[in-house]
């Protein structure tokens, strides 16, 4: 209806949590919500659908007397074949917020993108650069003279270098090798998990231990080891090696994305909790090319909605 103010929905859905925000016509944030993970590749379609629905329903009150102008959904696990169906299912509900979700499902602009695309837009607003994301998983998005590309993001089995999952698994593998060589577990293993080395495989398979959840402790212990010379030897050196390998893997991922889009001296922004923790170790190599960390990708969704207003609905 003419004269009715419009609002825009932006969602940043990752492997750890989901954030949703509502923006007015001028890009001012009206409200935001938070829910659990909505990456269908990691938590399954049913759980991801529920998390997305919870995050979206929380926006309904702030949208009263406004029309939805568009929605940009940034989803880790965008490649899942059921991603678009999941979005439609999240909007098909009854009770509180049902009217808002029904309108959202028929909004004139509906973008379904990878979470890193929102973060890249938040960092560069369409300008050339590389966004390096490392949280539960990892990937790099580049925009440059010869186009745009995503590198990495292939999942924990064959990719996700430098991610929280990779850090956790590398630490556990290092612990296992130390155990085989010495007959005892490294001193820091108890800080990660109380499960004996011989029981780690079963614990991982059974979900008792989630590798990505170990990453914050791995990084904390590695930082402590780096600050104390005596801890840079022996079993603590294993953690420093794990951390160093993660940094090298992420830098290589960013460099690959930069080459693919024709950028020799790309500015590299970061996003995700693991990338934020490792920035200090990237600085010596990147120097002034290290762009600010993206703490909030939701404004990137609003920016994409303004840029891609003519794109046919994608879900």
C-alpha positions in Angstrom: 0.0 0.0 0.0 1.3 3.5 -0.9 2.6 5.4 2.1 3.1 2.4 4.3 6.7 2.2 5.5 8.7 -0.8 4.5 11.0 -3.0 6.6 13.7 -5.4 5.6 14.7 -8.7 7.2 18.4 -9.8 7.4 19.4 -13.2 8.8 22.9 -14.5 9.6 22.5 -18.2 10.1 25.6 -20.1 11.2 26.7 -23.4 12.6 26.6 -22.1 16.2 23.8 -19.6 16.3 21.3 -17.7 14.2 20.8 -13.9 14.3 18.0 -12.0 12.6 17.5 -8.3 12.3 14.7 -5.9 11.1 15.8 -2.7 9.4 13.8 0.3 8.3 13.9 2.0 4.9 17.0 4.0 5.9 19.0 1.0 7.1 18.4 1.6 10.8 18.1 -1.5 12.9 14.7 -1.8 14.7 15.1 -5.1 16.5 17.2 -8.3 16.5 16.8 -11.8 17.7 19.0 -14.8 18.4 18.4 -18.5 18.1 20.3 -21.7 17.9 22.3 -23.0 14.9 20.5 -23.3 11.5 23.1 -24.9 9.3 21.1 -27.9 8.0 24.4 -29.8 7.2 25.4 -29.8 10.8 22.1 -29.9 12.9 19.7 -31.4 10.4 16.8 -29.8 8.5 14.3 -30.1 11.3 16.4 -28.4 13.9 17.6 -25.7 11.4 14.0 -25.0 10.4 13.0 -24.5 14.0 15.9 -22.2 14.8 15.2 -20.1 11.8 11.5 -19.9 12.7 12.3 -18.9 16.2 14.6 -16.1 15.1 12.1 -14.7 12.5 9.1 -14.8 14.8 10.8 -12.6 17.2 10.9 -9.8 14.6 7.1 -9.7 14.2 6.1 -7.2 16.8 8.5 -4.5 15.4 7.0 -5.0 11.9 3.4 -4.1 12.9 1.9 -1.5 10.6 4.8 -1.9 8.1 5.2 -3.8 4.9 8.0 -6.2 4.3 10.2 -4.9 1.5 12.5 -7.9 1.3 14.5 -10.6 3.2 18.1 -11.6 2.8 18.9 -15.0 4.4 22.6 -15.7 4.8 22.9 -19.4 5.5 25.8 -21.6 6.4 24.9 -24.7 4.6 23.3 -22.8 1.7 24.4 -25.7 -0.6 22.1 -28.2 1.2 19.5 -29.3 -1.4 16.7 -28.6 1.1 17.8 -25.1 2.0 15.0 -23.2 0.1 12.4 -25.7 1.3 13.5 -25.2 4.8 13.0 -21.4 4.5 9.5 -21.9 3.2 8.7 -24.4 6.0 10.0 -21.9 8.6 7.5 -19.4 7.4 4.6 -21.9 7.4 3.3 -21.7 11.0 0.3 -20.9 13.1 -0.1 -18.7 16.2 1.9 -15.8 17.2 3.9 -14.2 14.3 2.1 -16.3 11.7 0.9 -13.2 9.7 4.4 -11.8 9.6 5.9 -15.0 8.4 3.3 -15.5 5.7 4.0 -12.0 4.4 7.7 -12.7 4.6 7.2 -15.8 2.4 5.8 -13.7 -0.4 8.1 -10.6 0.0 9.0 -9.0 -3.3 12.7 -9.5 -2.7 13.9 -12.9 -1.3 17.6 -13.6 -1.3 19.1 -16.9 -0.2 22.8 -16.5 0.1 25.8 -18.0 2.0 26.5 -16.4 5.4 29.9 -15.2 4.2 28.2 -13.1 1.4 26.4 -11.0 4.1 29.7 -10.6 6.0 31.5 -9.6 2.8 28.8 -7.0 2.0 29.0 -5.7 5.6 32.8 -5.3 5.2 33.2 -4.0 1.7 29.7 -2.9 0.4 30.4 -4.4 -3.0 34.0 -3.2 -3.3 37.0 -5.4 -4.0 38.3 -7.5 -1.1 38.4 -10.9 0.5 36.2 -11.9 3.5 37.8 -14.7 5.5 35.3 -16.5 7.7 36.3 -18.9 10.4 33.9 -20.0 13.1 32.5 -23.6 13.3 33.6 -23.9 9.7 35.7 -21.8 7.3 35.6 -20.3 3.9 36.7 -17.2 1.9 34.7 -15.0 -0.4 36.5 -12.7 -2.9 35.3 -9.9 -5.1 37.7 -8.4 -7.6 38.4 -7.3 -11.2 37.6 -10.8 -12.6 34.4 -11.5 -10.7 33.6 -13.1 -7.4 34.4 -16.5 -5.9 34.0 -18.7 -2.8 36.9 -20.9 -1.7 36.7 -23.5 1.0 33.5 -24.1 2.9 33.6 -27.8 1.9 32.7 -29.1 5.3 34.6 -30.8 8.1 35.4 -34.0 6.2 37.4 -32.5 3.4 37.7 -28.8 4.2 37.1 -26.1 6.9 40.8 -25.5 7.4 41.5 -23.2 10.3 38.0 -23.5 11.6 36.8 -24.3 15.1 36.2 -27.9 14.1 39.6 -28.2 12.6 41.3 -26.7 15.7 39.5 -29.1 18.0 40.2 -32.1 15.9 43.9 -31.1 15.4 44.3 -30.8 19.2 42.8 -34.2 19.8 45.0 -35.8 17.2 48.0 -34.2 18.7 46.9 -35.5 22.1 46.6 -39.0 20.7 50.0 -38.9 19.1 51.5 -37.7 22.3 49.8 -40.5 24.2 51.2 -43.1 21.7 54.7 -41.7 22.0 54.8 -41.2 25.8 52.1 -43.5 27.3 50.4 -40.5 29.0 48.0 -37.8 27.9 49.3 -34.3 27.5 48.7 -32.0 30.5 46.3 -29.8 28.7 43.9 -32.5 27.5 41.9 -32.4 30.7 41.1 -28.8 30.0 39.5 -29.9 26.7 37.7 -33.0 27.8 37.7 -35.4 30.8 37.4 -38.4 28.4 40.4 -40.7 28.2 42.4 -40.7 25.0 41.2 -44.2 24.1 37.6 -43.1 24.4 37.8 -40.0 22.2 36.7 -41.6 19.0 33.6 -43.1 20.5 32.8 -39.8 22.2 33.1 -37.9 19.0 30.9 -40.3 17.1 28.3 -40.3 19.8 28.2 -36.5 20.1 29.5 -36.5 23.6 32.4 -34.3 22.4 31.9 -31.7 19.6 35.2 -30.8 18.2 34.3 -27.2 17.3 33.3 -26.6 21.0 36.9 -27.3 22.0 38.3 -24.4 19.9 38.0 -21.6 22.4 39.9 -23.6 25.0 42.5 -24.6 22.5 43.1 -21.0 21.6 43.2 -19.9 25.2 45.7 -22.6 26.2 47.9 -21.8 23.1 47.9 -18.1 24.0 49.0 -19.0 27.6 51.7 -21.2 26.2 53.0 -18.5 23.9 53.2 -16.1 26.9 55.4 -18.4 28.9 58.7 -19.7 27.5 58.7 -22.9 29.6 55.3 -23.8 28.0 56.7 -23.5 24.5 58.3 -26.9 24.9 57.0 -30.3 25.5 53.3 -31.0 25.3 52.3 -27.3 25.3 54.3 -26.9 22.0 51.7 -29.1 20.4 49.0 -26.5 21.0 51.2 -23.8 19.5 51.7 -25.9 16.4 48.0 -26.5 16.1 47.3 -22.8 16.3 50.1 -22.0 13.8 48.8 -24.5 11.3 45.3 -23.0 11.6 46.7 -19.5 10.8 48.6 -20.8 7.8 45.5 -22.7 6.5 43.4 -19.6 6.7 45.9 -17.3 5.1 46.3 -19.7 2.2 42.5 -19.9 1.8 42.4 -16.1 1.6 45.3 -15.9 -0.8 43.6 -18.4 -3.1 40.4 -16.4 -3.2 42.4 -13.2 -3.9 44.2 -14.9 -6.8 41.0 -16.2 -8.3 39.4 -12.7 -8.5 42.6 -11.0 -9.8 43.7 -9.2 -6.6 47.4 -9.2 -5.9 47.3 -7.1 -2.8 43.8 -7.8 -1.5 42.4 -6.3 1.6 41.3 -9.1 3.9 38.5 -8.7 6.4 37.7 -11.4 8.9 34.5 -12.8 10.4 33.7 -15.5 12.9 35.0 -16.1 16.5 38.0 -18.2 15.5 39.2 -15.7 12.8 38.9 -12.9 15.4 41.0 -14.8 17.9 43.7 -15.5 15.3 43.9 -11.9 13.8 46.9 -11.0 15.9 48.8 -13.9 14.3 47.8 -12.8 10.8 48.9 -9.2 11.3 52.6 -9.7 10.8 52.0 -11.2 7.3 49.1 -9.0 6.2 50.0 -5.7 7.8 47.8 -2.9 6.5 46.0 -5.3 4.2 44.2 -6.7 7.3 40.8 -5.0 7.2 38.6 -4.6 10.3 36.8 -7.6 11.7 33.1 -8.0 10.9 31.4 -8.3 14.2 27.9 -8.0 12.7 26.9 -9.3 9.3 23.3 -8.3 9.5 23.8 -4.8 7.9 25.3 -6.7 5.0 21.9 -8.3 4.4 20.2 -4.9 4.2 22.9 -3.7 1.8 22.4 -6.8 -0.5 18.6 -6.1 -0.6 19.2 -2.6 -1.9 21.7 -3.8 -4.5 19.8 -6.9 -5.7 16.3 -5.5 -5.6 15.7 -6.6 -9.2 16.8 -10.2 -8.6 14.0 -12.8 -8.9 13.0 -14.4 -5.6 15.4 -17.2 -4.7 13.2 -19.2 -2.3 
